[in-house]
Amino acid sequence: MPDPIISARGLGIRFSKSRRKKSKLREYATGRNKLSPAYHGNDFWPLRDVTFDIFPGEAVGVIGRNGTGKSTLLKLIAGVLIPDEGTVVCHGRVAPLLELSAGFSGDLTGRDNVHLVGAMHGLSRAELRRKFDAIVEFAGVEEFIDMPVRHYSSGMKVRLGFAVLTQLPHPVMLVDEALAVGDKDFRKKCYETITRMLDEGRTLVFVSHSEADLTRFCKRGLFLDGGRLVVDGTLDEALVAYRGEEVEV
């Protein structure tokens, strides 16, 4: 069996219910926060004691109700957040689409955001010039590419963010509900692209409430409940547990 490409051991992260939000990695890197943030009692753990391995080429669905730590888990894998307990290691660069804003700056144009995000993920200027037209065509935002992104709809931002993701050579894809906001034609392009990337041996960690989308790509499922990993098994096993949990609620 190959070595895992993603490995989590006793993973946990603590948030404060006070006004002070959990710091992101970039805040530590820029010196705007210290490595030991102060907490004042009203803390909660969106994830705790989570352990799993994901192997190269796997497509894993992350399942659970809203607020059970799914998006937080993807941010920990991507390194956007740092854990308070345990570890998570990703042996390979990550292509993330983690939020509806796609990580774009609202004040920059779509064109500038493509170049900024692409550069942040290691694409050279020459690669970005070569791939730019394909990114814009895939997203279908040709008319709006020189408009500030703050004027984009959520769907437009996700389309452009996903289009950038498709041009990254990274072995790990992290996708959080991105297909939920697209229209039928865009979802079809996404399905074809994700299938191709999985055929190339990429690894997918996929958060979705759509059983059809999960079933389309994933054979394995992680079911989170209350920040704990309840089921790590086949996708069917995770979905059965999820449906049962929903009935109780």
N, C-alpha and C positions, 0 to 999 in steps of 0.2 A: 504494500500500500504506500502511496506517495506521502510525503510530509504535508501537513495541513498548510494551506495558504493563509487562513485566518484562524487564530487560536485565542480563545478567551478563557481565563481562569479566575474564578471568584470575583467576577467583574461587578463593580458597583459604583454608583455615582450619587452624590447627595446634593440636593437643591435646598435653598432657603425659601421659606414662604414670605419672608420680609421683602422690602423693596429691593434689597441687594440681590441681583440675579447671579446665577452661576457664571463664572468667568469662562470665556472661550480661550482656546489655545493662543489665538492671535493677540489677545490682551496681555497674556504673559510675555509673549515674544516682543511686544512693543513696550514693555515695562509699565503698562497702565494698571497692573495688578500684581500682587505677590503670590507666591506659590502656596501660601497657607491662608486662604480666605477665612475671615471670621464668620462664625455662625452664632446665632442668638436664640437658640432653643427651638424655634418653629421649623425644624428641618424635616424633609421627607426624602425618601429614596425611590426615584422612578425606576431604578434597576438595582438589584442586589443579588450577590452570590450566583451570578450567571456564568456557566461553564459550557463550552462547546468547541468543536473543531469543524472547520469547513475545508474541503479538499479541492484542489484545482479542477475546474470544469464542472463543479456542482452548481445547480440552480436551487436556491433555498428560499422558501417563502417564510416571511415573518408575520405571524398572525396574532391578533388580539384586539380587544375593544380600544376605543380612543382613550389615551391616557395611561396605557399599560407599559409604555417604555419602548415602543417599536422604533420611532424616529430617533429617540435618544440613543438606542443601540447602534443605529447606522452612523450617527454623528461620532460616537466613540470609536467605531471601526475606522472612520475616515480621519480621525485625529482632530476633528473640530472641537470636541470636548475631551478633557482628560479625566480619568477615573479617580475616585477617592479611595477605592478598594480594588485589589486584584489588578489584572493586566489584560490587555488585548493587543495582539501582535498581528500585523498584516504583512506578509512576505510578498510584496509586490505593490506597484503603484495603483491608486484607486481613482476610478472615474465616477464621481458622485453626482447624483441629481436628488437633492435632499429636501428641497422646499419649493413652494410655488414661485418664489422670486428667482429661483435658479442661481442664487448667489450674486445676482447682478446689482450694480450700482444704479439707482434710479436717475441720477443726474447725468450719467453718461449715455451716449447713443447706443443703439444695438451694435453698430459697427465697433465702437470703442470697447464695449463689453466683451464682444467675441474675442478681440485681440487681448484684452486684459485677462480674461478667464483662461483662454488658451495658453497664454504665457505662464500663468500661475501653475498650470498643469504640465509644463515642460515643452510646449510646442515652440519651435523657433519662429522668427519672423518669416523666414522663407516658407516654412511649413504652413503657417497661417495664411500667407498669401495664396499658396497653392490650394488650400482647403476651403478658403473663405466662400467662394461661390457655391460650393456643394453644401456648406452649412446653411447659407441663406436660402437656397432652393429647398432644402429639406424642411426648413422651418416655415417656409411660405410667407416670409415677412419682407419680401423685396421692397415693397412700397414704403416700409416703415423703418428700414435699417438705419437711417440717419436721424431718426426721431429719438429723443430721450426715452429711456426705458420706463420711466415713471408714468408715461402715457400708454404703455402697453397693457392689454388685458392680462389676466393670469394665464389664460391659454396661450397667448403669444409668448410670454416669458418662458413657459414650460417648453413650448415647441422649439424656441431658440436654444434653451439650455440643453434639451435632449439632442438637438442637432450638433452642438459642440461635443457632447459626450460620444456621439457616434464616430467622431474623428480622432478620438484619443486611443492610443495603442495599449492602454493600461490593461493588465490582466483581470482586474477586479472591478465589477460594476455594482454600484449601490443605487438603487432606484426606489424612491419613496412616493408612492401614489401619483406618479407623473402621468400615467395614462388616463387617470380619471377625468382630467380636464380637457382632453383632446376630442376633436370630432372624429367621425367614423373613418374618414380618409387618413387622418393623421395616425390614429391608432393602428390602422392596417400597416402603414409604413413602419411604425414602431415595432409591431409584432415581427415583421419581416427582418428588421435590423437586429433585434434582440436574438431571434433564432439564428441568424447568420453568425453573430458574435459568439453565441454558445457553441455553434458548430466549429468555430475556430479554437475552441478550448478555453474561452473566457469563463470566469466565475461570476455568478449573479447572486446578490442578496437583495430580495425584492419584498417591499412592504406594500400590501394592497388589501383592501376590503372586498375586492372582486374575486370570487371563487373561480370564475371563468378564466380570468387572467392568471391567477395562481396555478390553476391546473394546466394551462397552456404551456407554462415554462418549467414548473418546479415539480420535482419528485419527492423532495424532502421539506419538512415544515418545522418551524420553531414556534410554539404557542406560548405567548407571554400572558401572565395574569398577575396583576398587582405588582409588577416589576420583577417577578420570578419566572424562570424558565420552567414551565409545567410539563411540556411535552417536547422532546427532540426525537422525531421519528419520521415516518413517511408523511407526505402531505395529507393523505387521507386520515391518518391518525390525528394529526394536528387539527384538521378541520372538524373531525368528530368531537374532539375535546372542546373546540371553540363553540360549536353549535350547542353542545350541552351546557357550557358555561353561560351562553346567551339565554337559554331557556330558563335557567335558574334566576337570572336577573330579570 
